[in-house]
Structure formats: structure tokens, C-alpha cells
Amino acid sequence: MKIYGVAILAGCFLVGHLVGDYFGKIFHLNGNLGGVGFAMLLLIFVYDYAKKKSWLAKESENGILFWSTMYIPVVVAMSATQNVKAAMSGGFMALLVGIIATALCYLLIPIMSKMGKKQ
């Protein structure tokens, strides 16, 4: 049932958002620091744990898989509401960090691809 996928997705998003806000306060930033990433990791761990414990019926597993594949576009759309103008006013350093992070992600694609191939 896809409703379980929605419930787990929402729970992971809320927990990730709270953790991101907490880290933002720790580092004295006025915003969320990594909440989306924490939520994504939590979703992966919760799904894996429930699958190992055999708590999921096939319909529930399909619902969670559906929503976990929808997670990235949905959460990126939610995160897009953040103030981009304020981020860009950070100047050259904000731009440099964005470029470096994007370049590193592109460099990791071949490594991740090799890890994903079956032996």
C-alpha cells in the first residue's frame, strides 16, 4: 500500500528537517544545514531495516519503493523554496563551494556506476 510509503517519506522528511535545523543552530546559521540529505539517509536506513526484519508485505514494499524513487524530485522541489538570493549574496565563496560540490558529484558518477554493477 502506497500510503505506508507516504507515511515513511513524511516522517523521514520531518526528522531530517529537524536535524538540519538543529545543525544550523549549532553552527550559528540562519537555516537548515543538510536536512534533505539526513532525510534521504534516514529513508534508506528505515526501508532497509524494515525489509531485513520482514515487516513489509509486498504491497507495502512496492509503495515504499515508489515513494523513495519520488523522494528526490519532491524534496528538491520543497527545498527550492529556500532563499536563493540570500545564498548568492554570499559572494564568491558561495559560488566556489557550489562549483566544487557539483564537480565532485560528477567525478563520483563513474565510481558509483562501477559499484552498482553486479559481479
C-alpha positions as protocol buffer text, in pm:
chain_id: "A"
residue {
  index: 1
  type: MET
  ca { x: 0 y: 0 z: 0 }
}
residue {
  index: 2
  type: LYS
  ca { x: 143 y: 329 z: -110 }
}
residue {
  index: 3
  type: ILE
  ca { x: 11 y: 506 z: 198 }
}
residue {
  index: 4
  type: TYR
  ca { x: 289 y: 346 z: 405 }
}
residue {
  index: 5
  type: GLY
  ca { x: 542 y: 488 z: 163 }
}
residue {
  index: 6
  type: VAL
  ca { x: 392 y: 834 z: 208 }
}
residue {
  index: 7
  type: ALA
  ca { x: 396 y: 799 z: 587 }
}
residue {
  index: 8
  type: ILE
  ca { x: 758 y: 687 z: 597 }
}
residue {
  index: 9
  type: LEU
  ca { x: 860 y: 958 z: 349 }
}
residue {
  index: 10
  type: ALA
  ca { x: 687 y: 1227 z: 554 }
}
residue {
  index: 11
  type: GLY
  ca { x: 838 y: 1102 z: 878 }
}
residue {
  index: 12
  type: CYS
  ca { x: 1187 y: 1092 z: 731 }
}
residue {
  index: 13
  type: PHE
  ca { x: 1144 y: 1440 z: 586 }
}
residue {
  index: 14
  type: LEU
  ca { x: 1029 y: 1584 z: 919 }
}
residue {
  index: 15
  type: VAL
  ca { x: 1310 y: 1419 z: 1116 }
}
residue {
  index: 16
  type: GLY
  ca { x: 1568 y: 1525 z: 856 }
}
residue {
  index: 17
  type: HIS
  ca { x: 1436 y: 1881 z: 861 }
}
residue {
  index: 18
  type: LEU
  ca { x: 1456 y: 1894 z: 1241 }
}
residue {
  index: 19
  type: VAL
  ca { x: 1812 y: 1756 z: 1237 }
}
residue {
  index: 20
  type: GLY
  ca { x: 1911 y: 2007 z: 968 }
}
residue {
  index: 21
  type: ASP
  ca { x: 1764 y: 2295 z: 1171 }
}
residue {
  index: 22
  type: TYR
  ca { x: 1948 y: 2171 z: 1478 }
}
residue {
  index: 23
  type: PHE
  ca { x: 2280 y: 2162 z: 1292 }
}
residue {
  index: 24
  type: GLY
  ca { x: 2209 y: 2509 z: 1156 }
}
residue {
  index: 25
  type: LYS
  ca { x: 2170 y: 2638 z: 1511 }
}
residue {
  index: 26
  type: ILE
  ca { x: 2485 y: 2459 z: 1628 }
}
residue {
  index: 27
  type: PHE
  ca { x: 2690 y: 2632 z: 1358 }
}
residue {
  index: 28
  type: HIS
  ca { x: 2508 y: 2965 z: 1412 }
}
residue {
  index: 29
  type: LEU
  ca { x: 2350 y: 2966 z: 1067 }
}
residue {
  index: 30
  type: ASN
  ca { x: 2005 y: 3100 z: 997 }
}
residue {
  index: 31
  type: GLY
  ca { x: 1877 y: 2799 z: 808 }
}
residue {
  index: 32
  type: ASN
  ca { x: 1867 y: 2427 z: 756 }
}
residue {
  index: 33
  type: LEU
  ca { x: 2204 y: 2254 z: 724 }
}
residue {
  index: 34
  type: GLY
  ca { x: 2175 y: 1924 z: 539 }
}
residue {
  index: 35
  type: GLY
  ca { x: 1820 y: 1835 z: 635 }
}
residue {
  index: 36
  type: VAL
  ca { x: 1736 y: 1690 z: 294 }
}
residue {
  index: 37
  type: GLY
  ca { x: 2046 y: 1470 z: 299 }
}
residue {
  index: 38
  type: PHE
  ca { x: 1971 y: 1345 z: 651 }
}
residue {
  index: 39
  type: ALA
  ca { x: 1614 y: 1267 z: 546 }
}
residue {
  index: 40
  type: MET
  ca { x: 1733 y: 1072 z: 241 }
}
residue {
  index: 41
  type: LEU
  ca { x: 1975 y: 867 z: 451 }
}
residue {
  index: 42
  type: LEU
  ca { x: 1707 y: 801 z: 711 }
}
residue {
  index: 43
  type: LEU
  ca { x: 1466 y: 682 z: 442 }
}
residue {
  index: 44
  type: ILE
  ca { x: 1728 y: 439 z: 312 }
}
residue {
  index: 45
  type: PHE
  ca { x: 1804 y: 305 z: 661 }
}
residue {
  index: 46
  type: VAL
  ca { x: 1437 y: 272 z: 762 }
}
residue {
  index: 47
  type: TYR
  ca { x: 1348 y: 87 z: 444 }
}
residue {
  index: 48
  type: ASP
  ca { x: 1648 y: -145 z: 471 }
}
residue {
  index: 49
  type: TYR
  ca { x: 1578 y: -219 z: 838 }
}
residue {
  index: 50
  type: ALA
  ca { x: 1209 y: -294 z: 775 }
}
residue {
  index: 51
  type: LYS
  ca { x: 1298 y: -519 z: 483 }
}
residue {
  index: 52
  type: LYS
  ca { x: 1555 y: -714 z: 686 }
}
residue {
  index: 53
  type: LYS
  ca { x: 1302 y: -763 z: 966 }
}
residue {
  index: 54
  type: SER
  ca { x: 1043 y: -883 z: 713 }
}
residue {
  index: 55
  type: TRP
  ca { x: 792 y: -627 z: 838 }
}
residue {
  index: 56
  type: LEU
  ca { x: 681 y: -535 z: 489 }
}
residue {
  index: 57
  type: ALA
  ca { x: 414 y: -700 z: 280 }
}
residue {
  index: 58
  type: LYS
  ca { x: 480 y: -696 z: -95 }
}
residue {
  index: 59
  type: GLU
  ca { x: 225 y: -416 z: -149 }
}
residue {
  index: 60
  type: SER
  ca { x: 380 y: -207 z: 127 }
}
residue {
  index: 61
  type: GLU
  ca { x: 729 y: -265 z: -11 }
}
residue {
  index: 62
  type: ASN
  ca { x: 614 y: -153 z: -356 }
}
residue {
  index: 63
  type: GLY
  ca { x: 460 y: 160 z: -205 }
}
residue {
  index: 64
  type: ILE
  ca { x: 779 y: 248 z: -20 }
}
residue {
  index: 65
  type: LEU
  ca { x: 989 y: 183 z: -330 }
}
residue {
  index: 66
  type: PHE
  ca { x: 759 y: 407 z: -534 }
}
residue {
  index: 67
  type: TRP
  ca { x: 783 y: 694 z: -289 }
}
residue {
  index: 68
  type: SER
  ca { x: 1154 y: 651 z: -232 }
}
residue {
  index: 69
  type: THR
  ca { x: 1208 y: 696 z: -607 }
}
residue {
  index: 70
  type: MET
  ca { x: 984 y: 1004 z: -598 }
}
residue {
  index: 71
  type: TYR
  ca { x: 1164 y: 1140 z: -293 }
}
residue {
  index: 72
  type: ILE
  ca { x: 1445 y: 1329 z: -461 }
}
residue {
  index: 73
  type: PRO
  ca { x: 1230 y: 1535 z: -702 }
}
residue {
  index: 74
  type: VAL
  ca { x: 966 y: 1605 z: -436 }
}
residue {
  index: 75
  type: VAL
  ca { x: 1214 y: 1713 z: -170 }
}
residue {
  index: 76
  type: VAL
  ca { x: 1422 y: 1915 z: -415 }
}
residue {
  index: 77
  type: ALA
  ca { x: 1104 y: 2099 z: -513 }
}
residue {
  index: 78
  type: MET
  ca { x: 1028 y: 2162 z: -144 }
}
residue {
  index: 79
  type: SER
  ca { x: 1384 y: 2278 z: -83 }
}
residue {
  index: 80
  type: ALA
  ca { x: 1367 y: 2514 z: -379 }
}
residue {
  index: 81
  type: THR
  ca { x: 1160 y: 2746 z: -165 }
}
residue {
  index: 82
  type: GLN
  ca { x: 1474 y: 2843 z: 23 }
}
residue {
  index: 83
  type: ASN
  ca { x: 1606 y: 3189 z: -39 }
}
residue {
  index: 84
  type: VAL
  ca { x: 1843 y: 3153 z: -333 }
}
residue {
  index: 85
  type: LYS
  ca { x: 1902 y: 3526 z: -349 }
}
residue {
  index: 86
  type: ALA
  ca { x: 2041 y: 3525 z: 4 }
}
residue {
  index: 87
  type: ALA
  ca { x: 2268 y: 3234 z: -83 }
}
residue {
  index: 88
  type: MET
  ca { x: 2404 y: 3414 z: -387 }
}
residue {
  index: 89
  type: SER
  ca { x: 2471 y: 3726 z: -182 }
}
residue {
  index: 90
  type: GLY
  ca { x: 2733 y: 3516 z: -3 }
}
residue {
  index: 91
  type: GLY
  ca { x: 2961 y: 3620 z: -285 }
}
residue {
  index: 92
  type: PHE
  ca { x: 3246 y: 3436 z: -447 }
}
residue {
  index: 93
  type: MET
  ca { x: 3287 y: 3176 z: -171 }
}
residue {
  index: 94
  type: ALA
  ca { x: 2927 y: 3052 z: -205 }
}
residue {
  index: 95
  type: LEU
  ca { x: 2972 y: 3023 z: -581 }
}
residue {
  index: 96
  type: LEU
  ca { x: 3305 y: 2842 z: -543 }
}
residue {
  index: 97
  type: VAL
  ca { x: 3165 y: 2591 z: -294 }
}
residue {
  index: 98
  type: GLY
  ca { x: 2872 y: 2519 z: -526 }
}
residue {
  index: 99
  type: ILE
  ca { x: 3101 y: 2461 z: -823 }
}
residue {
  index: 100
  type: ILE
  ca { x: 3334 y: 2235 z: -624 }
}
residue {
  index: 101
  type: ALA
  ca { x: 3047 y: 2028 z: -481 }
}
residue {
  index: 102
  type: THR
  ca { x: 2894 y: 1985 z: -827 }
}
residue {
  index: 103
  type: ALA
  ca { x: 3228 y: 1887 z: -981 }
}
residue {
  index: 104
  type: LEU
  ca { x: 3290 y: 1629 z: -708 }
}
residue {
  index: 105
  type: CYS
  ca { x: 2947 y: 1477 z: -767 }
}
residue {
  index: 106
  type: TYR
  ca { x: 3021 y: 1446 z: -1138 }
}
residue {
  index: 107
  type: LEU
  ca { x: 3355 y: 1280 z: -1060 }
}
residue {
  index: 108
  type: LEU
  ca { x: 3182 y: 1025 z: -835 }
}
residue {
  index: 109
  type: ILE
  ca { x: 2942 y: 908 z: -1109 }
}
residue {
  index: 110
  type: PRO
  ca { x: 3186 y: 655 z: -1267 }
}
residue {
  index: 111
  type: ILE
  ca { x: 3282 y: 521 z: -924 }
}
residue {
  index: 112
  type: MET
  ca { x: 2918 y: 478 z: -821 }
}
residue {
  index: 113
  type: SER
  ca { x: 2842 y: 318 z: -1157 }
}
residue {
  index: 114
  type: LYS
  ca { x: 3115 y: 58 z: -1107 }
}
residue {
  index: 115
  type: MET
  ca { x: 2993 y: -11 z: -752 }
}
residue {
  index: 116
  type: GLY
  ca { x: 2640 y: -67 z: -883 }
}
residue {
  index: 117
  type: LYS
  ca { x: 2737 y: -328 z: -1141 }
}
residue {
  index: 118
  type: LYS
  ca { x: 2679 y: -684 z: -1035 }
}
residue {
  index: 119
  type: GLN
  ca { x: 2985 y: -903 z: -1001 }
}
